[in-house]
Each structure stands twice: as C-alpha cells, then as structure tokens.
Amino acid sequence: MNFTKHAIIRGQQRGIPREVIEMIVRYGEPAAKRGGAVEYRIKNRDRGIIIGDLKKVISFFERSGKKAVLVADDTGEVITAYNIRR
C-alpha cells in the first residue's frame, strides 16, 4: 500500500501505525467522499466479527506447518495438497 507524505505524518501525529491503517482499508466499509476519495471505517458492530475471523486465520496458520500445496504453473489451478514428510 502506498502512503503520501501527508498520510505518514498525520498517522504518526495521531498515533495510528501503518499496520492499523492497512487493516482498516482491508476490512473497513468503504464510503464515497467528495473529490473522488473513499473513506474506510470499521463499525463497532463489525469489529467482533472481524476479530473472530482473524482468530480463525491465526488458527489455520498455526496448523499449516509441514503442509504444502501443488499448483499448476500455467493455469494457477490447485492440483493437490499434502503433508510434508521431513
């Protein structure tokens, strides 16, 4: 994600790390604003749902060790998934 100098400075001044900004854009609800801009925000009612989904993702990553997926180079189609024996 690209940041303007203004966004970097304002984020630092307001104590909003880049990672938080990226999460808001990724999971937030978009709303059109004047001048062709889009505002993203995470509503309170959605916060719990998002946290639950992210906990599931963390759980999946914790269980992904010693697993692999074979993908066709030309089509990007998943051929198979398997456990790595090492």
Secondary structure, DSSP 8 states (H G I E B T S, - for coil): ----HHHHHHHHHTT--HHHHHHHHHHSEEEEEGGGEEEEE--HHHHHHHHHHHHHHHHHHHT-TTEEEEE-TTT--EEEEEE---
